[in-house]
Amino acid sequence: MSSFTPRLEAFALISHDSTTKVSQVIGIDPELEHKMTNVFDKLVEGTKIEAHSRSLLVGSGLAEMLGAGIGDSLVIYGQGFHGQI
């Protein structure tokens, strides 16, 4: 193994206005993820996110289905490891 980056993965409901979709949610360390995958070079719109910010990266397909754009608020509703909501 030459490198790795930590990730937390789960599925959740993601809502914008009156539209809700099920999606995979992946928690990343932005800088480590970029070193591993060059994620910020793949952005279609917007700018890179910073660690500990209240920002998120959303795939263009999900954003289109939700009717969401840059600066919009999304609600993410999921379940924790031990069933917490």
C-alpha positions in Angstrom: 0.0 0.0 0.0 1.4 3.3 -1.0 -1.2 5.7 0.5 -4.6 5.8 2.1 -7.3 8.3 3.2 -9.9 7.9 6.0 -13.6 7.8 5.0 -16.9 7.3 6.8 -19.6 5.9 4.6 -23.4 5.6 5.2 -26.7 6.0 3.4 -29.1 8.8 4.2 -32.1 10.7 3.0 -31.1 14.0 1.4 -33.7 16.7 0.9 -33.9 20.1 -0.8 -37.2 22.0 -0.8 -39.9 19.3 -1.3 -37.6 16.7 -3.0 -36.0 13.8 -1.1 -33.6 11.2 -2.4 -31.7 8.3 -0.8 -27.9 8.7 -1.4 -24.6 7.4 -0.2 -22.9 9.9 2.1 -19.1 9.8 2.5 -17.3 11.8 5.2 -13.8 12.8 4.1 -10.8 14.8 5.2 -10.7 17.2 2.2 -6.9 17.7 2.0 -6.1 14.0 2.4 -8.8 13.0 -0.1 -7.4 15.5 -2.6 -3.9 14.1 -2.2 -5.3 10.6 -2.9 -7.9 11.2 -5.6 -7.4 14.8 -6.9 -11.1 15.3 -6.0 -10.9 19.1 -6.3 -9.7 18.9 -9.9 -13.0 17.1 -10.8 -15.3 19.9 -9.6 -17.8 21.0 -12.1 -18.9 24.1 -10.1 -18.0 25.7 -6.8 -14.7 25.7 -4.9 -12.9 23.2 -2.7 -14.1 22.6 0.8 -12.1 23.0 4.0 -11.9 20.7 6.9 -14.4 21.5 9.7 -16.5 23.6 7.4 -20.3 23.2 7.0 -19.8 22.6 3.3 -20.3 19.5 1.2 -19.6 18.2 -2.2 -22.6 16.9 -4.1 -22.5 14.9 -7.3 -24.0 16.7 -10.3 -26.6 14.0 -10.8 -27.9 14.2 -7.3 -27.8 18.0 -7.4 -29.9 18.0 -10.6 -32.4 15.5 -9.1 -32.8 17.6 -6.0 -32.9 20.9 -7.9 -30.1 22.2 -5.7 -27.3 24.6 -6.5 -24.3 26.3 -4.9 -25.3 28.0 -1.7 -28.5 26.0 -1.2 -29.2 24.2 2.1 -29.7 20.5 2.1 -31.1 18.3 5.0 -29.3 15.1 5.6 -31.2 12.5 7.7 -29.4 9.3 8.6 -28.9 6.7 11.2 -25.9 6.3 13.5 -24.0 3.1 14.2 -26.1 2.1 17.1 -29.4 3.3 15.6 -29.3 6.9 16.7 -31.0 9.4 14.4 
